[in-house]
Amino acid sequence: ERIHMKKIILDCDPGMDDSMAIVMAVKSKELDVKAITTVNGNYPVDITAVNALKVLEMLGRTDIPVAKGMPEPMFRETPKDPFTHGKDGQAENFLPDPKTPLSEKHAIDMIIDVVKENPGEIYILSTGPMSNIAMAMKKAPEIKPMIAGIYAISGMFGLNKYAFANATGDTPQSEWNVYVDPEAAAIVYNSGVNLVAIGLDVATHFDVNLTENDIAALDKSDKIEAGFLRQAIRFVNGRGFEAYCTVIDCMAVAYSIDESLIETFEGRVGIETKDGLTLGNTVVDYRHHHVWEDLPKVKIARNADHQRFLNMLMELVLA
């Protein structure tokens, strides 16, 4: 059965929504999670690494290695995230401290090694800043053509009102993962790898919310991960946010399981790396004439079947 599974590395910064992305990826029969690499983003890398281990222990899947990566952006100071995931970075679920050790490899080397061991087969799911992935490409440029694809929660493309209303970076129109390490994002966007950018336009749609029935089903379930998601929803609701906040990063996992969930289009995108009002913006050149041909072409998410996404999420959480 494993022959047809899609091989992935999940590069993440857990975070409650990254934690749910790990749950989805590990429980999916379509995906073979080769490694989890963690990066500084929602929380410092020491916390994101431990949080990834906590989720794997909760799921009984400590066979999957977790490698700790970049403790800060490539050139910058880490900005302060105005949105909080709670004292533990996991919506105050307070999962037990992990007994499993981290991999002895640095995340950068883990990415390089796993790609080289599975040339042409690895999809990297990027749900945090791209610091680890960019550094892996810098250290071993030969891996670039070996990566099957990168599916990233990345960018803000202004395709609808949600993109603007939910801008998560600390400039008026940016997304947090790009904003934290814009130089890393620029390296990955320019790498020539098949990149699908699932931006805020699709990932933070206000219309996507778990129903009361969904929440009742989580309440009834005896699965620890169902309780984890239920508590995360309670935590964000208590701070005036809606349930979608708890599952943003799951969109990248859902897309890797079933690419028909999200409709994409190809666009030329530049990443603004200069300080100021537009730092971290993902700028699409939509022009008919005088297009900046040197901007890289990436696939940009335009629409998603949010209902099918939520059904898939609920099914995997409760499975």
GIJO-V679323 format. One record per residue. N is the residue number from 0. D_CENTER is the distance of its C-alpha to the mean C-alpha in Angstrom with 1 decimal. Layout:
n: [N | N]
d_center: [D_CENTER | D_CENTER]
//
This chain:
n: [0 | 1 | 2 | 3 | 4 | 5 | 6 | 7 | 8 | 9 | 10 | 11 | 12 | 13 | 14 | 15 | 16 | 17 | 18 | 19 | 20 | 21 | 22 | 23 | 24 | 25 | 26 | 27 | 28 | 29 | 30 | 31 | 32 | 33 | 34 | 35 | 36 | 37 | 38 | 39 | 40 | 41 | 42 | 43 | 44 | 45 | 46 | 47 | 48 | 49 | 50 | 51 | 52 | 53 | 54 | 55 | 56 | 57 | 58 | 59 | 60 | 61 | 62 | 63 | 64 | 65 | 66 | 67 | 68 | 69 | 70 | 71 | 72 | 73 | 74 | 75 | 76 | 77 | 78 | 79 | 80 | 81 | 82 | 83 | 84 | 85 | 86 | 87 | 88 | 89 | 90 | 91 | 92 | 93 | 94 | 95 | 96 | 97 | 98 | 99 | 100 | 101 | 102 | 103 | 104 | 105 | 106 | 107 | 108 | 109 | 110 | 111 | 112 | 113 | 114 | 115 | 116 | 117 | 118 | 119 | 120 | 121 | 122 | 123 | 124 | 125 | 126 | 127 | 128 | 129 | 130 | 131 | 132 | 133 | 134 | 135 | 136 | 137 | 138 | 139 | 140 | 141 | 142 | 143 | 144 | 145 | 146 | 147 | 148 | 149 | 150 | 151 | 152 | 153 | 154 | 155 | 156 | 157 | 158 | 159 | 160 | 161 | 162 | 163 | 164 | 165 | 166 | 167 | 168 | 169 | 170 | 171 | 172 | 173 | 174 | 175 | 176 | 177 | 178 | 179 | 180 | 181 | 182 | 183 | 184 | 185 | 186 | 187 | 188 | 189 | 190 | 191 | 192 | 193 | 194 | 195 | 196 | 197 | 198 | 199 | 200 | 201 | 202 | 203 | 204 | 205 | 206 | 207 | 208 | 209 | 210 | 211 | 212 | 213 | 214 | 215 | 216 | 217 | 218 | 219 | 220 | 221 | 222 | 223 | 224 | 225 | 226 | 227 | 228 | 229 | 230 | 231 | 232 | 233 | 234 | 235 | 236 | 237 | 238 | 239 | 240 | 241 | 242 | 243 | 244 | 245 | 246 | 247 | 248 | 249 | 250 | 251 | 252 | 253 | 254 | 255 | 256 | 257 | 258 | 259 | 260 | 261 | 262 | 263 | 264 | 265 | 266 | 267 | 268 | 269 | 270 | 271 | 272 | 273 | 274 | 275 | 276 | 277 | 278 | 279 | 280 | 281 | 282 | 283 | 284 | 285 | 286 | 287 | 288 | 289 | 290 | 291 | 292 | 293 | 294 | 295 | 296 | 297 | 298 | 299 | 300 | 301 | 302 | 303 | 304 | 305 | 306 | 307 | 308 | 309 | 310 | 311 | 312 | 313 | 314 | 315 | 316 | 317 | 318]
d_center: [26.2 | 23.6 | 24.9 | 23.0 | 19.7 | 16.8 | 16.0 | 12.5 | 11.0 | 7.8 | 7.1 | 5.7 | 7.9 | 9.2 | 10.0 | 11.1 | 8.3 | 6.3 | 9.9 | 10.4 | 7.6 | 9.7 | 12.7 | 12.1 | 11.4 | 14.4 | 16.6 | 16.3 | 19.4 | 17.9 | 15.5 | 16.7 | 14.2 | 16.0 | 14.2 | 11.5 | 11.3 | 10.7 | 10.9 | 12.5 | 10.7 | 11.0 | 13.8 | 15.8 | 14.8 | 17.7 | 16.3 | 12.7 | 14.5 | 16.9 | 14.6 | 12.9 | 16.6 | 17.6 | 15.4 | 16.7 | 20.2 | 19.9 | 19.2 | 21.9 | 19.8 | 20.6 | 21.3 | 17.8 | 17.7 | 15.5 | 15.9 | 15.7 | 15.0 | 15.6 | 17.0 | 17.0 | 16.2 | 18.4 | 21.2 | 20.6 | 20.9 | 17.8 | 18.1 | 18.5 | 15.9 | 18.1 | 16.0 | 16.5 | 15.0 | 18.5 | 20.6 | 18.7 | 15.1 | 15.0 | 17.0 | 20.2 | 20.1 | 21.6 | 21.0 | 23.5 | 23.2 | 22.2 | 25.1 | 23.1 | 23.0 | 20.2 | 20.6 | 23.1 | 21.1 | 19.1 | 15.4 | 16.7 | 19.5 | 17.5 | 15.4 | 18.8 | 20.7 | 18.5 | 18.4 | 22.2 | 23.0 | 21.4 | 22.1 | 21.0 | 19.1 | 15.7 | 12.5 | 9.7 | 6.2 | 4.3 | 1.4 | 5.1 | 8.4 | 9.6 | 12.7 | 12.7 | 12.3 | 14.8 | 17.1 | 17.2 | 18.2 | 20.8 | 22.2 | 22.4 | 22.5 | 23.9 | 20.5 | 19.4 | 21.5 | 20.6 | 16.9 | 16.9 | 13.8 | 10.4 | 8.1 | 5.7 | 4.8 | 7.8 | 11.3 | 14.0 | 16.7 | 19.3 | 19.8 | 20.7 | 21.5 | 18.2 | 16.6 | 19.3 | 19.8 | 16.3 | 15.7 | 13.7 | 14.7 | 18.2 | 20.0 | 21.1 | 18.9 | 15.7 | 12.0 | 11.0 | 8.5 | 11.3 | 14.0 | 13.5 | 14.1 | 15.4 | 17.5 | 14.7 | 13.0 | 16.6 | 17.1 | 14.3 | 15.2 | 18.8 | 18.4 | 19.7 | 16.9 | 16.1 | 13.0 | 11.7 | 10.3 | 9.1 | 10.4 | 11.7 | 14.6 | 13.1 | 10.2 | 12.5 | 15.7 | 18.3 | 20.1 | 17.6 | 18.7 | 19.6 | 23.4 | 26.0 | 26.6 | 23.0 | 23.3 | 26.8 | 25.5 | 23.0 | 26.0 | 28.2 | 25.9 | 26.8 | 23.4 | 21.9 | 18.4 | 19.9 | 21.5 | 18.3 | 16.8 | 20.2 | 20.5 | 17.1 | 18.5 | 21.8 | 20.3 | 18.6 | 21.7 | 23.9 | 22.5 | 22.9 | 19.3 | 18.7 | 17.0 | 14.2 | 12.6 | 12.2 | 10.0 | 7.9 | 4.5 | 7.3 | 8.0 | 6.2 | 8.1 | 11.0 | 11.3 | 11.6 | 14.2 | 16.0 | 15.7 | 18.4 | 16.3 | 15.2 | 17.8 | 17.2 | 19.6 | 20.1 | 20.5 | 21.3 | 19.0 | 19.9 | 17.9 | 20.3 | 20.7 | 23.9 | 24.2 | 25.3 | 24.5 | 22.0 | 20.1 | 16.6 | 17.5 | 16.4 | 19.9 | 20.9 | 24.5 | 25.8 | 29.4 | 32.1 | 34.0 | 33.4 | 29.7 | 28.2 | 28.2 | 26.6 | 23.2 | 20.7 | 20.2 | 16.7 | 15.9 | 14.8 | 14.0 | 17.2 | 17.5 | 16.0 | 18.2 | 16.8 | 19.6 | 18.9 | 15.2 | 16.6 | 19.3 | 17.0 | 15.0 | 18.4 | 20.0 | 17.5 | 17.6 | 21.4 | 22.1]
//
